[in-house]
Amino acid sequence: MYKSRGVNGITVLKLIEPRTGTNGFSAIQPPGLHDFRASGVIMVYFKELCNKDLTYLAIVDRETDDGNSGTRFVTRQSLRSSKGEASVVDYRCFHAEMSLKFDLAKPDLSARYLLKCNLKTKIEQQPSFPLLRRRIIAGSVKWGSNNLKIYGESKHIPGYWEWTEDVLARFDDALEASSISSAINASLYSYDKNVHIMRAFFEGWCSTTNTLHTREGELSISLWDLKMLGGLSIVGEIYDETVPHPGMLKERNTRDDSTVPPTCKYLFVAYHRLVRRSTTPNIVTAKQWIEFWFKRGATYQPPVKKSRTKLRPKSTQNPSGEFEPRPSNEWCEEEQVIFEKLGLTNNAHKEKLYLAAYISGWLCTFVLPENEDRKIRAGTFETACLMAEGRRFCLAAPVLASIYRGLNDLVTSLNPGYSKSNFPAHYLYGWLAYYFNTHHDVRQPPRGPSMVKYSGAVRALAIKDDDARKRIHDGKLAKAHCFIPHKVKADIMFDNGDLDDKKFSYLASLRSTYLVLRNNDFFHIEPYNPQRFSRQFGFCQDIPETLYRGSDKTTASCHEVLRYWQILLFSGSMSRVFLPSAPITWNDHVTTGFSKWWKARDVSDLRKNVEILVNSSKLKKGQTHHDAGGSAPARPLGVHPRDNDHRRSNRGETYHNSDGNSEIDPKHERRGDIALELGALIPEQDVMKRSLRVKLGKGKELAMLNHITSIDKSAKTSSQESKTGSSFADVSQGSIDMQVTIKIITPRIIERTQKNLGAIANVQPCNVPAGSTVSFWPPNLYTDVFYQARQEIGSRFLAKLKSASYHDVAGVAVCASETYRSIQHLKGDVTLLQEQVDSYVSAVNAYLVVERVASGCQRSESLEKDMAIHQKEVDNAKSLLDKAIKEYQVQVAEHSTIKSKIKNLETELSKARDLESTLSKSIEAKGNSMTVLESHLGMQSSL
């Protein structure tokens, strides 16, 4: 039982567990519960701690324990309890008409409609969008590996599938009440990805618009897609993760809704016990959480990775999804022990606690995973308890915000291949399977939402490199209308407050808003503008507008966040929207203005450089990114290309980019015999530094730091007779005071250095005159240095030449003579380079000639295209007219037949009337005869 009292102004909630035996032990002693047993009474205290502006919920084992020594949680106000802050509805965000008729001359059913944006927007000014593939082609980033690790995707956790089957078999009615039964079914299976498809998708994702850019236009993941794919509800309360105030953990008053469900405090107690057993401070993983609550044993093995083929896999290596329903109050002995040790005796609370514990684990492992270990977040406990009681929450919005943010973090990272971006990627795999047909389907899909159709191990198609990029980047084969509910017949929807959940969910997914993802005290927001991808809802695509809320920040205040939630979930806006039926093809369903606008920002030119995108993930040992076809980004003098933010790497240091991720992954560090970086041409300056690295087998490094000082620009000495090539061309005149320092920076490198380079390890710092610039190089190394320098100069010039626009190639080629002279100074042959440059320049000139000829035909082609469209419309009109004529002729024939039948019926009616008259007269005559006979018989009887 729980007792509440105040101690020196500190609220203390004491949990007293009843004695279970003479020595405090239960008769059943399952393994793993010994940490919960003690002789006598076990107590847990909930304390409130205040530190500056933060309030903590602390759980300790003894009343005298300091709260800082226990398990602490920062308490925050939930958005659901922020009553009154956004109670006034901003009707300016809801248009009376959400759609706009585009073809005014056509009737409503055949006209095209545009989707309107209901928030503040600005006109798009940028000539091109920032895409990852543009950065790869420019050479500023690269994939760097064939592997692609995506954190947050569904993974096998021992016991989770078994626990999910147990919950679905026992609590399906309760899950249906909170609208999460279908979503939980989706977590019962694994989902596969194709690395080549994922890289192609990331290369086309735009972080400023949250859309996928293809040659045909923009596509994106919508709220409606998540509802159909993952069964995630759009209708419901605001989803928020917070730890409640200690005072809210008291026993609930039936008249007081401010307190949390009574089962919530037991989740905190279980979390506290697991933290005490955990080796990581204040962290509980999903595996530990499952082992604590689920006691029926794990039987499923993780899916086995197999080689990908074009054939459909015979097995999904997943659960079948078939199980027999069981009573919800059916507990095994081990589960009863858990409840006893937690001090819970109410059977109804046992069911809700067990279900809430699973829902919390489901939220942290499948819906909104936070890291690779699937850490359990205490902020989900209150929401999980409310869901166990049948409350519904909007899960689609935070999940989509998490996906948007994860994608944006990945595509803007300096190392996209190792960005460690975290988001529920399995929903994205399902989206790609439906929109781009990237997976084998299951012949007999198990029960669950749409994404289970493509669940299972090794389900992704065997598509590689160029084929993957062609499928994603072209967009012609995309099934943009796969989830439209009104594909055949148009419909009109009016938000008067009486729409059912499905219709209102669809209407809400058409509203432009900002999706919210909470991170402690910060609210990260992502723009959601379905107007940019309105063709996915059957609308005609016009030039889209960009959402703008007056600030470029990605965070928002609590009041602003509540307003965005209100825009999404408000029912009764009195808005009307016309829902057109799905057109035959999505790529031609655009306005003329959009065609011209998108053509100016088209990505079709990137198809010419698709080889660079492919080679970006195929760097061989010792190969640089320039050899793969990319160009190197400009960097300051003396900075190694793998030194981020213009810093040098020393022993024991790890550099991180702006996303907080390691810039260099030691597992993928390329190793070679010798790797020297010469950098760019040395400019004239007073103080210059250059960093040289020498690789000595198995990654051992010998770092050379050359300090070049005291350049006397006015002196002209005999150093002119000894020129050093391109790297020192600018300092060939003047006196140079050069100091060479050799540092051994890895353990036990001295022995290897002496073995490989002889006496070079014993070189002492010295001053080298400028007249003998070659003599400063270590013995037996200057030949390799010159070779590396020639390779660097040639590859840089080729990269610069290829990165230039076709119209600027001629201007860049003019500077080739300087490059040739630099290579010749380094004793190199420029014949091969000169042939490559001349061949490329000739090819570009030929292409420009063809382009000028093609531009003359562009207008005629446009006219032919318009004429073809009009001819198609005329043919459609003719077919409709012929169909109408045939229907008219059929109706005329039917009318004639009916008239003939009416005439025949009238004739028969006239004959029937004549017969009736004859019969009436006959009956009347016979009646008279009978009367006479009756009177005659009466007279005879009287006689």
ABEGO torsion letter per residue (X at the ends): XBBBBBBGGBBBBBBBBBBABAAGBBABBBBGAAAABBBEBBBBBBBBBBBEABBBBBBBABAABBAAABBBBBBBBBAAABBGAAABBBAAABBABABBBABAABBAAABBBBBBBABBBBBBABABBBBAAAAAAAGABBAGBABBBBBGBBBBBBGAAAAAAAAAAAAAAAAAAAGAAAAAAAAABBBBBBAAAAAAAAAABBAAAGBBBBAAEBBBBBAAAAAAAAGBBABEBBBBBBBBBAAAABBBBAABAABBBAAAAAAAAAAAAAAAABABBGBBBAAAAAAAABAAEBABBBBBBBBBBABBBABAGBBAGBBBBBBAABBBAAAAAAAAAAGBABAAAAAAAAAAAAAAAAAAAAABBABAAGBBBAAAAAAAAAAAAGBBBBAAAAAAAAAAAAAAAAAABABAAAAGBBBBAAAAAAAAAAAAGABBBBABBBBEBAAAAABEBGABBBBBEAAAAAAAAAGAABBAAAABABAABBBBBBBAGABBAAAAAAAAAABBBBBBBBBEABBBBBBBBAAAAAAAAGBBBBBBBBBBAGBABABBBAAAAAAAAAAAABBGAGBBBBBBBBBABAAABBBAAAAAAAAAABAAAAAAAAAAAAAAAABBBGBBAAAAGBBBBBBBBGBBAABBGGBBBBBGBBBBBAAGBBABBAAABBBBABBBBAEBBBBBBABBBBBBBBBBEGGBBBBBBBBBBGBBAABBBAAAABBAEAAAAAAABEBBBBBBBBBBABBGAAAAAAAAAEAAAABBBBBBBAABAAAABBBGAAAAAAAAAAAAAAAAAAAAAAABBAAAAAAAAAAAAAAAAAAAAAGBBAAAAAAAAAAAAAAAAAAAAAAAAAAAAAAAAAAAAAAAAAAAAAAAAAAAAAAAAAAAAAAAAAAAAAAAAAAAAAAAAAAAAAAAAAAAAAAAAAAAAAAAAAAAAAAAAAX
